[in-house]
Amino acid sequence: MPELAVNGQVVKTANAMKLGEELPFMTALSFAGRGQVYAPRTYNVIAGSYLAVNAYAGSVSPTQLQATKTRLEQTKTVLESTDQAQIGALSREALLGDLFHAGA
């Protein structure tokens, strides 16, 4: 089932889809007081994939970067532990989201 999450909280869901089916995802960038800056763009997201959308309007705070680093280190520790219960409890956000955020 498609989900849209903001800061880890699911804000929108849609009906279940078949793996490989395409779902249009539209973005439009605007800044407060300046109106829309870039024309909307639509991307097809493939059902079963994970898409991270990052918007940075300047620099990222060192506190936020440290928090992401800490979460990545915790995830690495769990994966290296070979504890199947802990590994099974990892979320998609822990496995993919933090890596995508760090890469952006």
Biopython code that builds the backbone (N, CA, C, O; Angstrom):
import numpy as np
from Bio.PDB.StructureBuilder import StructureBuilder

atoms = [
    (1, "MET", "N", (0.839, -1.163, 0.000)),
    (1, "MET", "CA", (0.000, 0.000, 0.000)),
    (1, "MET", "C", (0.898, 1.244, 0.000)),
    (1, "MET", "O", (1.780, 1.346, 0.852)),
    (2, "PRO", "N", (0.706, 2.171, -0.907)),
    (2, "PRO", "CA", (1.533, 3.381, -0.951)),
    (2, "PRO", "C", (1.320, 4.232, 0.300)),
    (2, "PRO", "O", (0.201, 4.384, 0.790)),
    (3, "GLU", "N", (2.426, 4.782, 0.798)),
    (3, "GLU", "CA", (2.382, 5.672, 1.952)),
    (3, "GLU", "C", (3.227, 6.900, 1.662)),
    (3, "GLU", "O", (4.263, 6.818, 1.003)),
    (4, "LEU", "N", (2.770, 8.038, 2.164)),
    (4, "LEU", "CA", (3.561, 9.262, 2.146)),
    (4, "LEU", "C", (3.798, 9.626, 3.599)),
    (4, "LEU", "O", (2.852, 9.845, 4.357)),
    (5, "ALA", "N", (5.057, 9.690, 3.982)),
    (5, "ALA", "CA", (5.410, 10.008, 5.361)),
    (5, "ALA", "C", (6.250, 11.278, 5.379)),
    (5, "ALA", "O", (7.080, 11.502, 4.498)),
    (6, "VAL", "N", (6.023, 12.098, 6.387)),
    (6, "VAL", "CA", (6.799, 13.309, 6.604)),
    (6, "VAL", "C", (7.422, 13.193, 7.986)),
    (6, "VAL", "O", (6.723, 13.068, 8.992)),
    (7, "ASN", "N", (8.751, 13.236, 8.017)),
    (7, "ASN", "CA", (9.479, 13.073, 9.281)),
    (7, "ASN", "C", (9.057, 11.809, 10.019)),
    (7, "ASN", "O", (8.900, 11.818, 11.240)),
    (8, "GLY", "N", (8.873, 10.726, 9.277)),
    (8, "GLY", "CA", (8.551, 9.434, 9.875)),
    (8, "GLY", "C", (7.091, 9.208, 10.191)),
    (8, "GLY", "O", (6.722, 8.106, 10.598)),
    (9, "GLN", "N", (6.248, 10.207, 10.020)),
    (9, "GLN", "CA", (4.825, 10.074, 10.303)),
    (9, "GLN", "C", (4.048, 9.943, 8.997)),
    (9, "GLN", "O", (4.154, 10.801, 8.120)),
    (10, "VAL", "N", (3.271, 8.873, 8.867)),
    (10, "VAL", "CA", (2.471, 8.661, 7.658)),
    (10, "VAL", "C", (1.361, 9.704, 7.617)),
    (10, "VAL", "O", (0.563, 9.813, 8.548)),
    (11, "VAL", "N", (1.316, 10.474, 6.519)),
    (11, "VAL", "CA", (0.308, 11.522, 6.370)),
    (11, "VAL", "C", (-0.717, 11.206, 5.283)),
    (11, "VAL", "O", (-1.759, 11.857, 5.205)),
    (12, "LYS", "N", (-0.424, 10.207, 4.442)),
    (12, "LYS", "CA", (-1.337, 9.859, 3.356)),
    (12, "LYS", "C", (-1.092, 8.415, 2.942)),
    (12, "LYS", "O", (0.053, 7.968, 2.875)),
    (13, "THR", "N", (-2.163, 7.692, 2.666)),
    (13, "THR", "CA", (-2.062, 6.338, 2.125)),
    (13, "THR", "C", (-2.995, 6.226, 0.932)),
    (13, "THR", "O", (-3.883, 7.057, 0.741)),
    (14, "ALA", "N", (-2.787, 5.199, 0.142)),
    (14, "ALA", "CA", (-3.645, 4.944, -1.019)),
    (14, "ALA", "C", (-3.974, 3.458, -1.062)),
    (14, "ALA", "O", (-3.480, 2.675, -0.252)),
    (15, "ASN", "N", (-4.807, 3.088, -2.009)),
    (15, "ASN", "CA", (-5.196, 1.684, -2.155)),
    (15, "ASN", "C", (-3.998, 0.828, -2.543)),
    (15, "ASN", "O", (-3.040, 1.309, -3.148)),
    (16, "ALA", "N", (-4.072, -0.456, -2.182)),
    (16, "ALA", "CA", (-3.009, -1.404, -2.507)),
    (16, "ALA", "C", (-2.800, -1.455, -4.016)),
    (16, "ALA", "O", (-3.733, -1.265, -4.796)),
    (17, "MET", "N", (-1.562, -1.714, -4.408)),
    (17, "MET", "CA", (-1.192, -1.785, -5.820)),
    (17, "MET", "C", (-0.448, -3.081, -6.081)),
    (17, "MET", "O", (0.026, -3.732, -5.150)),
    (18, "LYS", "N", (-0.347, -3.451, -7.343)),
    (18, "LYS", "CA", (0.456, -4.601, -7.744)),
    (18, "LYS", "C", (1.915, -4.167, -7.830)),
    (18, "LYS", "O", (2.209, -3.041, -8.232)),
    (19, "LEU", "N", (2.835, -5.066, -7.450)),
    (19, "LEU", "CA", (4.254, -4.752, -7.586)),
    (19, "LEU", "C", (4.568, -4.385, -9.026)),
    (19, "LEU", "O", (4.106, -5.041, -9.960)),
    (20, "GLY", "N", (5.343, -3.349, -9.195)),
    (20, "GLY", "CA", (5.728, -2.902, -10.527)),
    (20, "GLY", "C", (4.780, -1.894, -11.147)),
    (20, "GLY", "O", (5.127, -1.249, -12.136)),
    (21, "GLU", "N", (3.589, -1.748, -10.583)),
    (21, "GLU", "CA", (2.630, -0.763, -11.089)),
    (21, "GLU", "C", (3.184, 0.639, -10.825)),
    (21, "GLU", "O", (3.921, 0.849, -9.861)),
    (22, "GLU", "N", (2.825, 1.594, -11.684)),
    (22, "GLU", "CA", (3.336, 2.954, -11.536)),
    (22, "GLU", "C", (2.319, 3.848, -10.845)),
    (22, "GLU", "O", (1.117, 3.766, -11.098)),
    (23, "LEU", "N", (2.830, 4.706, -9.965)),
    (23, "LEU", "CA", (2.007, 5.676, -9.252)),
    (23, "LEU", "C", (2.602, 7.052, -9.514)),
    (23, "LEU", "O", (3.772, 7.275, -9.202)),
    (24, "PRO", "N", (1.827, 7.991, -10.082)),
    (24, "PRO", "CA", (2.378, 9.321, -10.325)),
    (24, "PRO", "C", (2.598, 10.081, -9.008)),
    (24, "PRO", "O", (1.749, 10.069, -8.117)),
    (25, "PHE", "N", (3.741, 10.731, -8.912)),
    (25, "PHE", "CA", (4.091, 11.539, -7.745)),
    (25, "PHE", "C", (4.496, 12.911, -8.254)),
    (25, "PHE", "O", (5.465, 13.038, -9.003)),
    (26, "MET", "N", (3.753, 13.945, -7.848)),
    (26, "MET", "CA", (4.011, 15.293, -8.349)),
    (26, "MET", "C", (4.672, 16.137, -7.264)),
    (26, "MET", "O", (4.277, 16.093, -6.099)),
    (27, "THR", "N", (5.676, 16.900, -7.660)),
    (27, "THR", "CA", (6.318, 17.841, -6.756)),
    (27, "THR", "C", (6.236, 19.239, -7.346)),
    (27, "THR", "O", (6.262, 19.417, -8.564)),
    (28, "ALA", "N", (6.139, 20.212, -6.478)),
    (28, "ALA", "CA", (6.174, 21.619, -6.884)),
    (28, "ALA", "C", (6.889, 22.370, -5.766)),
    (28, "ALA", "O", (6.516, 22.248, -4.599)),
    (29, "LEU", "N", (7.896, 23.131, -6.109)),
    (29, "LEU", "CA", (8.696, 23.833, -5.127)),
    (29, "LEU", "C", (8.279, 25.288, -5.063)),
    (29, "LEU", "O", (8.175, 25.961, -6.088)),
    (30, "SER", "N", (8.040, 25.768, -3.855)),
    (30, "SER", "CA", (7.738, 27.183, -3.671)),
    (30, "SER", "C", (8.360, 27.654, -2.367)),
    (30, "SER", "O", (8.634, 26.854, -1.471)),
    (31, "PHE", "N", (8.577, 28.949, -2.270)),
    (31, "PHE", "CA", (9.158, 29.551, -1.083)),
    (31, "PHE", "C", (8.177, 30.579, -0.532)),
    (31, "PHE", "O", (7.523, 31.292, -1.294)),
    (32, "ALA", "N", (8.077, 30.654, 0.773)),
    (32, "ALA", "CA", (7.170, 31.602, 1.410)),
    (32, "ALA", "C", (7.493, 33.021, 0.949)),
    (32, "ALA", "O", (8.650, 33.439, 0.970)),
    (33, "GLY", "N", (6.479, 33.744, 0.539)),
    (33, "GLY", "CA", (6.650, 35.121, 0.117)),
    (33, "GLY", "C", (7.156, 35.304, -1.300)),
    (33, "GLY", "O", (7.177, 36.429, -1.800)),
    (34, "ARG", "N", (7.570, 34.221, -1.970)),
    (34, "ARG", "CA", (8.102, 34.341, -3.327)),
    (34, "ARG", "C", (7.253, 33.602, -4.342)),
    (34, "ARG", "O", (7.504, 33.699, -5.543)),
    (35, "GLY", "N", (6.244, 32.859, -3.880)),
    (35, "GLY", "CA", (5.403, 32.120, -4.809)),
    (35, "GLY", "C", (6.121, 30.910, -5.368)),
    (35, "GLY", "O", (7.203, 30.543, -4.909)),
    (36, "GLN", "N", (5.512, 30.303, -6.350)),
    (36, "GLN", "CA", (6.081, 29.099, -6.937)),
    (36, "GLN", "C", (7.316, 29.450, -7.748)),
    (36, "GLN", "O", (7.288, 30.363, -8.573)),
    (37, "VAL", "N", (8.388, 28.732, -7.513)),
    (37, "VAL", "CA", (9.656, 29.003, -8.179)),
    (37, "VAL", "C", (9.869, 28.063, -9.350)),
    (37, "VAL", "O", (10.305, 28.494, -10.417)),
    (38, "TYR", "N", (9.568, 26.786, -9.167)),
    (38, "TYR", "CA", (9.784, 25.798, -10.212)),
    (38, "TYR", "C", (8.450, 25.196, -10.626)),
    (38, "TYR", "O", (7.561, 25.004, -9.798)),
    (39, "ALA", "N", (8.320, 24.903, -11.902)),
    (39, "ALA", "CA", (7.098, 24.284, -12.409)),
    (39, "ALA", "C", (6.939, 22.892, -11.801)),
    (39, "ALA", "O", (7.932, 22.220, -11.524)),
    (40, "PRO", "N", (5.704, 22.461, -11.592)),
    (40, "PRO", "CA", (5.481, 21.116, -11.050)),
    (40, "PRO", "C", (6.092, 20.051, -11.964)),
    (40, "PRO", "O", (6.115, 20.198, -13.186)),
    (41, "ARG", "N", (6.579, 18.992, -11.351)),
    (41, "ARG", "CA", (7.123, 17.849, -12.086)),
    (41, "ARG", "C", (6.439, 16.598, -11.578)),
    (41, "ARG", "O", (6.163, 16.470, -10.385)),
    (42, "THR", "N", (6.169, 15.682, -12.483)),
    (42, "THR", "CA", (5.555, 14.414, -12.107)),
    (42, "THR", "C", (6.530, 13.291, -12.388)),
    (42, "THR", "O", (7.115, 13.208, -13.468)),
    (43, "TYR", "N", (6.696, 12.429, -11.402)),
    (43, "TYR", "CA", (7.566, 11.271, -11.508)),
    (43, "TYR", "C", (6.714, 10.028, -11.302)),
    (43, "TYR", "O", (5.787, 10.042, -10.492)),
    (44, "ASN", "N", (7.011, 8.969, -12.015)),
    (44, "ASN", "CA", (6.329, 7.703, -11.792)),
    (44, "ASN", "C", (7.134, 6.882, -10.795)),
    (44, "ASN", "O", (8.293, 6.549, -11.037)),
    (45, "VAL", "N", (6.508, 6.565, -9.681)),
    (45, "VAL", "CA", (7.132, 5.754, -8.648)),
    (45, "VAL", "C", (6.621, 4.332, -8.827)),
    (45, "VAL", "O", (5.416, 4.116, -8.960)),
    (46, "ILE", "N", (7.510, 3.383, -8.831)),
    (46, "ILE", "CA", (7.159, 1.981, -9.047)),
    (46, "ILE", "C", (6.725, 1.357, -7.717)),
    (46, "ILE", "O", (7.431, 1.455, -6.713)),
    (47, "ALA", "N", (5.558, 0.718, -7.727)),
    (47, "ALA", "CA", (5.061, 0.056, -6.518)),
    (47, "ALA", "C", (6.081, -0.963, -6.029)),
    (47, "ALA", "O", (6.592, -1.772, -6.803)),
    (48, "GLY", "N", (6.367, -0.911, -4.738)),
    (48, "GLY", "CA", (7.368, -1.787, -4.139)),
    (48, "GLY", "C", (8.698, -1.087, -3.921)),
    (48, "GLY", "O", (9.582, -1.624, -3.253)),
    (49, "SER", "N", (8.846, 0.113, -4.481)),
    (49, "SER", "CA", (10.097, 0.844, -4.304)),
    (49, "SER", "C", (9.987, 1.802, -3.122)),
    (49, "SER", "O", (8.908, 2.003, -2.564)),
    (50, "TYR", "N", (11.107, 2.379, -2.758)),
    (50, "TYR", "CA", (11.188, 3.346, -1.662)),
    (50, "TYR", "C", (11.738, 4.621, -2.254)),
    (50, "TYR", "O", (12.800, 4.607, -2.876)),
    (51, "LEU", "N", (11.038, 5.715, -2.074)),
    (51, "LEU", "CA", (11.461, 7.000, -2.617)),
    (51, "LEU", "C", (11.646, 7.967, -1.466)),
    (51, "LEU", "O", (10.750, 8.131, -0.638)),
    (52, "ALA", "N", (12.792, 8.603, -1.408)),
    (52, "ALA", "CA", (13.038, 9.635, -0.399)),
    (52, "ALA", "C", (13.071, 10.982, -1.105)),
    (52, "ALA", "O", (13.731, 11.139, -2.132)),
    (53, "VAL", "N", (12.365, 11.940, -0.556)),
    (53, "VAL", "CA", (12.333, 13.289, -1.111)),
    (53, "VAL", "C", (12.927, 14.215, -0.059)),
    (53, "VAL", "O", (12.422, 14.308, 1.060)),
    (54, "ASN", "N", (13.985, 14.887, -0.424)),
    (54, "ASN", "CA", (14.649, 15.814, 0.490)),
    (54, "ASN", "C", (14.570, 17.215, -0.080)),
    (54, "ASN", "O", (14.802, 17.418, -1.272)),
    (55, "ALA", "N", (14.247, 18.175, 0.756)),
    (55, "ALA", "CA", (14.238, 19.575, 0.344)),
    (55, "ALA", "C", (15.101, 20.353, 1.325)),
    (55, "ALA", "O", (14.774, 20.461, 2.507)),
    (56, "TYR", "N", (16.192, 20.887, 0.829)),
    (56, "TYR", "CA", (17.082, 21.677, 1.668)),
    (56, "TYR", "C", (17.147, 23.084, 1.096)),
    (56, "TYR", "O", (17.536, 23.275, -0.056)),
    (57, "ALA", "N", (16.773, 24.050, 1.888)),
    (57, "ALA", "CA", (16.818, 25.448, 1.467)),
    (57, "ALA", "C", (17.916, 26.140, 2.257)),
    (57, "ALA", "O", (17.648, 27.053, 3.038)),
    (58, "GLY", "N", (19.123, 25.714, 2.058)),
    (58, "GLY", "CA", (20.243, 26.248, 2.807)),
    (58, "GLY", "C", (21.049, 25.104, 3.371)),
    (58, "GLY", "O", (21.222, 24.079, 2.712)),
    (59, "SER", "N", (21.541, 25.265, 4.573)),
    (59, "SER", "CA", (22.357, 24.221, 5.174)),
    (59, "SER", "C", (21.519, 23.359, 6.115)),
    (59, "SER", "O", (20.446, 23.764, 6.560)),
    (60, "VAL", "N", (22.029, 22.166, 6.407)),
    (60, "VAL", "CA", (21.386, 21.253, 7.343)),
    (60, "VAL", "C", (22.067, 21.452, 8.693)),
    (60, "VAL", "O", (23.289, 21.574, 8.768)),
    (61, "SER", "N", (21.276, 21.484, 9.747)),
    (61, "SER", "CA", (21.852, 21.746, 11.066)),
    (61, "SER", "C", (22.775, 20.617, 11.494)),
    (61, "SER", "O", (22.507, 19.452, 11.203)),
    (62, "PRO", "N", (23.861, 20.953, 12.182)),
    (62, "PRO", "CA", (24.761, 19.924, 12.698)),
    (62, "PRO", "C", (24.042, 18.962, 13.645)),
    (62, "PRO", "O", (24.381, 17.779, 13.699)),
    (63, "THR", "N", (23.066, 19.452, 14.380)),
    (63, "THR", "CA", (22.297, 18.594, 15.297)),
    (63, "THR", "C", (21.545, 17.528, 14.510)),
    (63, "THR", "O", (21.516, 16.364, 14.910)),
    (64, "GLN", "N", (20.934, 17.923, 13.386)),
    (64, "GLN", "CA", (20.197, 16.977, 12.546)),
    (64, "GLN", "C", (21.149, 15.955, 11.940)),
    (64, "GLN", "O", (20.827, 14.768, 11.892)),
    (65, "LEU", "N", (22.303, 16.389, 11.483)),
    (65, "LEU", "CA", (23.283, 15.467, 10.910)),
    (65, "LEU", "C", (23.791, 14.479, 11.963)),
    (65, "LEU", "O", (23.965, 13.296, 11.669)),
    (66, "GLN", "N", (24.024, 14.951, 13.172)),
    (66, "GLN", "CA", (24.478, 14.071, 14.242)),
    (66, "GLN", "C", (23.406, 13.047, 14.588)),
    (66, "GLN", "O", (23.721, 11.883, 14.835)),
    (67, "ALA", "N", (22.141, 13.465, 14.609)),
    (67, "ALA", "CA", (21.039, 12.542, 14.911)),
    (67, "ALA", "C", (20.952, 11.459, 13.842)),
    (67, "ALA", "O", (20.736, 10.291, 14.165)),
    (68, "THR", "N", (21.117, 11.828, 12.577)),
    (68, "THR", "CA", (21.094, 10.843, 11.491)),
    (68, "THR", "C", (22.271, 9.885, 11.630)),
    (68, "THR", "O", (22.108, 8.676, 11.465)),
    (69, "LYS", "N", (23.453, 10.412, 11.931)),
    (69, "LYS", "CA", (24.637, 9.565, 12.113)),
    (69, "LYS", "C", (24.413, 8.568, 13.252)),
    (69, "LYS", "O", (24.765, 7.395, 13.129)),
    (70, "THR", "N", (23.837, 9.027, 14.339)),
    (70, "THR", "CA", (23.575, 8.153, 15.486)),
    (70, "THR", "C", (22.613, 7.035, 15.110)),
    (70, "THR", "O", (22.836, 5.879, 15.468)),
    (71, "ARG", "N", (21.529, 7.375, 14.381)),
    (71, "ARG", "CA", (20.570, 6.354, 13.956)),
    (71, "ARG", "C", (21.225, 5.346, 13.016)),
    (71, "ARG", "O", (20.966, 4.148, 13.123)),
    (72, "LEU", "N", (22.071, 5.815, 12.098)),
    (72, "LEU", "CA", (22.758, 4.907, 11.181)),
    (72, "LEU", "C", (23.691, 3.966, 11.940)),
    (72, "LEU", "O", (23.774, 2.782, 11.615)),
    (73, "GLU", "N", (24.384, 4.476, 12.933)),
    (73, "GLU", "CA", (25.273, 3.633, 13.730)),
    (73, "GLU", "C", (24.474, 2.590, 14.515)),
    (73, "GLU", "O", (24.912, 1.447, 14.645)),
    (74, "GLN", "N", (23.304, 2.976, 15.037)),
    (74, "GLN", "CA", (22.454, 2.031, 15.760)),
    (74, "GLN", "C", (21.954, 0.927, 14.822)),
    (74, "GLN", "O", (21.936, -0.248, 15.189)),
    (75, "THR", "N", (21.554, 1.312, 13.621)),
    (75, "THR", "CA", (21.087, 0.335, 12.639)),
    (75, "THR", "C", (22.217, -0.620, 12.267)),
    (75, "THR", "O", (22.006, -1.830, 12.174)),
    (76, "LYS", "N", (23.412, -0.082, 12.057)),
    (76, "LYS", "CA", (24.574, -0.920, 11.731)),
    (76, "LYS", "C", (24.838, -1.927, 12.843)),
    (76, "LYS", "O", (25.111, -3.096, 12.570)),
    (77, "THR", "N", (24.759, -1.486, 14.081)),
    (77, "THR", "CA", (24.978, -2.375, 15.229)),
    (77, "THR", "C", (23.957, -3.505, 15.239)),
    (77, "THR", "O", (24.310, -4.658, 15.485)),
    (78, "VAL", "N", (22.697, -3.181, 14.975)),
    (78, "VAL", "CA", (21.647, -4.202, 14.939)),
    (78, "VAL", "C", (21.922, -5.199, 13.821)),
    (78, "VAL", "O", (21.839, -6.408, 14.039)),
    (79, "LEU", "N", (22.250, -4.709, 12.624)),
    (79, "LEU", "CA", (22.510, -5.600, 11.492)),
    (79, "LEU", "C", (23.704, -6.510, 11.752)),
    (79, "LEU", "O", (23.687, -7.678, 11.363)),
    (80, "GLU", "N", (24.726, -5.996, 12.396)),
    (80, "GLU", "CA", (25.918, -6.791, 12.683)),
    (80, "GLU", "C", (25.706, -7.766, 13.834)),
    (80, "GLU", "O", (26.495, -8.693, 14.011)),
    (81, "SER", "N", (24.656, -7.567, 14.612)),
    (81, "SER", "CA", (24.406, -8.428, 15.771)),
    (81, "SER", "C", (23.930, -9.819, 15.379)),
    (81, "SER", "O", (24.068, -10.756, 16.166)),
    (82, "THR", "N", (23.387, -9.974, 14.213)),
    (82, "THR", "CA", (22.757, -11.205, 13.705)),
    (82, "THR", "C", (21.571, -11.645, 14.556)),
    (82, "THR", "O", (21.118, -12.782, 14.425)),
    (83, "ASP", "N", (21.058, -10.776, 15.425)),
    (83, "ASP", "CA", (19.865, -11.063, 16.233)),
    (83, "ASP", "C", (18.640, -10.886, 15.330)),
    (83, "ASP", "O", (18.241, -9.763, 15.024)),
    (84, "GLN", "N", (18.053, -12.002, 14.910)),
    (84, "GLN", "CA", (16.955, -11.972, 13.946)),
    (84, "GLN", "C", (15.748, -11.176, 14.446)),
    (84, "GLN", "O", (15.047, -10.559, 13.644)),
    (85, "ALA", "N", (15.499, -11.182, 15.748)),
    (85, "ALA", "CA", (14.372, -10.423, 16.293)),
    (85, "ALA", "C", (14.610, -8.926, 16.134)),
    (85, "ALA", "O", (13.710, -8.190, 15.729)),
    (86, "GLN", "N", (15.825, -8.477, 16.455)),
    (86, "GLN", "CA", (16.140, -7.053, 16.309)),
    (86, "GLN", "C", (16.177, -6.643, 14.846)),
    (86, "GLN", "O", (15.685, -5.574, 14.483)),
    (87, "ILE", "N", (16.758, -7.486, 14.010)),
    (87, "ILE", "CA", (16.836, -7.180, 12.582)),
    (87, "ILE", "C", (15.434, -7.105, 11.989)),
    (87, "ILE", "O", (15.143, -6.209, 11.197)),
    (88, "GLY", "N", (14.569, -8.035, 12.365)),
    (88, "GLY", "CA", (13.201, -8.041, 11.872)),
    (88, "GLY", "C", (12.394, -6.841, 12.326)),
    (88, "GLY", "O", (11.413, -6.473, 11.679)),
    (89, "ALA", "N", (12.794, -6.226, 13.432)),
    (89, "ALA", "CA", (12.072, -5.066, 13.962)),
    (89, "ALA", "C", (12.505, -3.753, 13.306)),
    (89, "ALA", "O", (11.878, -2.717, 13.529)),
    (90, "LEU", "N", (13.578, -3.787, 12.492)),
    (90, "LEU", "CA", (14.020, -2.557, 11.826)),
    (90, "LEU", "C", (12.976, -2.099, 10.811)),
    (90, "LEU", "O", (12.413, -2.910, 10.075)),
    (91, "SER", "N", (12.730, -0.811, 10.780)),
    (91, "SER", "CA", (11.747, -0.236, 9.844)),
    (91, "SER", "C", (12.420, 0.083, 8.508)),
    (91, "SER", "O", (13.646, 0.118, 8.406)),
    (92, "ARG", "N", (11.592, 0.316, 7.490)),
    (92, "ARG", "CA", (12.125, 0.771, 6.190)),
    (92, "ARG", "C", (12.853, 2.089, 6.369)),
    (92, "ARG", "O", (13.869, 2.337, 5.720)),
    (93, "GLU", "N", (12.336, 2.936, 7.248)),
    (93, "GLU", "CA", (12.968, 4.234, 7.499)),
    (93, "GLU", "C", (14.380, 4.039, 8.049)),
    (93, "GLU", "O", (15.310, 4.734, 7.639)),
    (94, "ALA", "N", (14.541, 3.095, 8.975)),
    (94, "ALA", "CA", (15.866, 2.832, 9.547)),
    (94, "ALA", "C", (16.802, 2.243, 8.499)),
    (94, "ALA", "O", (17.981, 2.597, 8.454)),
    (95, "LEU", "N", (16.289, 1.346, 7.653)),
    (95, "LEU", "CA", (17.126, 0.676, 6.666)),
    (95, "LEU", "C", (17.434, 1.542, 5.450)),
    (95, "LEU", "O", (18.543, 1.488, 4.920)),
    (96, "LEU", "N", (16.469, 2.337, 5.004)),
    (96, "LEU", "CA", (16.649, 3.104, 3.770)),
    (96, "LEU", "C", (16.614, 4.616, 3.963)),
    (96, "LEU", "O", (17.446, 5.335, 3.409)),
    (97, "GLY", "N", (15.662, 5.091, 4.739)),
    (97, "GLY", "CA", (15.449, 6.529, 4.873)),
    (97, "GLY", "C", (16.658, 7.284, 5.377)),
    (97, "GLY", "O", (17.021, 8.321, 4.822)),
    (98, "ASP", "N", (17.287, 6.774, 6.427)),
    (98, "ASP", "CA", (18.444, 7.460, 6.974)),
    (98, "ASP", "C", (19.623, 7.455, 5.996)),
    (98, "ASP", "O", (20.370, 8.430, 5.921)),
    (99, "LEU", "N", (19.790, 6.364, 5.250)),
    (99, "LEU", "CA", (20.851, 6.315, 4.241)),
    (99, "LEU", "C", (20.596, 7.339, 3.137)),
    (99, "LEU", "O", (21.511, 8.042, 2.708)),
    (100, "PHE", "N", (19.350, 7.416, 2.684)),
    (100, "PHE", "CA", (19.004, 8.390, 1.638)),
    (100, "PHE", "C", (19.201, 9.815, 2.153)),
    (100, "PHE", "O", (19.711, 10.673, 1.432)),
    (101, "HIS", "N", (18.798, 10.067, 3.399)),
    (101, "HIS", "CA", (18.940, 11.400, 3.986)),
    (101, "HIS", "C", (20.416, 11.771, 4.087)),
    (101, "HIS", "O", (20.804, 12.886, 3.737)),
    (102, "ALA", "N", (21.236, 10.840, 4.565)),
    (102, "ALA", "CA", (22.669, 11.108, 4.700)),
    (102, "ALA", "C", (23.301, 11.369, 3.333)),
    (102, "ALA", "O", (24.177, 12.224, 3.202)),
    (103, "GLY", "N", (22.856, 10.635, 2.324)),
    (103, "GLY", "CA", (23.401, 10.810, 0.980)),
    (103, "GLY", "C", (23.013, 12.131, 0.346)),
    (103, "GLY", "O", (23.763, 12.691, -0.453)),
    (104, "ALA", "N", (21.852, 12.620, 0.701)),
    (104, "ALA", "CA", (21.389, 13.894, 0.122)),
    (104, "ALA", "C", (22.119, 15.041, 0.757)),
    (104, "ALA", "O", (21.875, 16.197, 0.410)),
]
sb = StructureBuilder()
sb.init_structure("model")
sb.init_model(0)
sb.init_chain("A")
sb.init_seg("    ")
for serial, (resi, resn, name, xyz) in enumerate(atoms, 1):
    if name == "N":
        sb.init_residue(resn, " ", resi, " ")
    sb.init_atom(name, np.array(xyz, "f"), 0.0, 1.0, " ", f" {name:<3s}", serial, name[0])
structure = sb.get_structure()
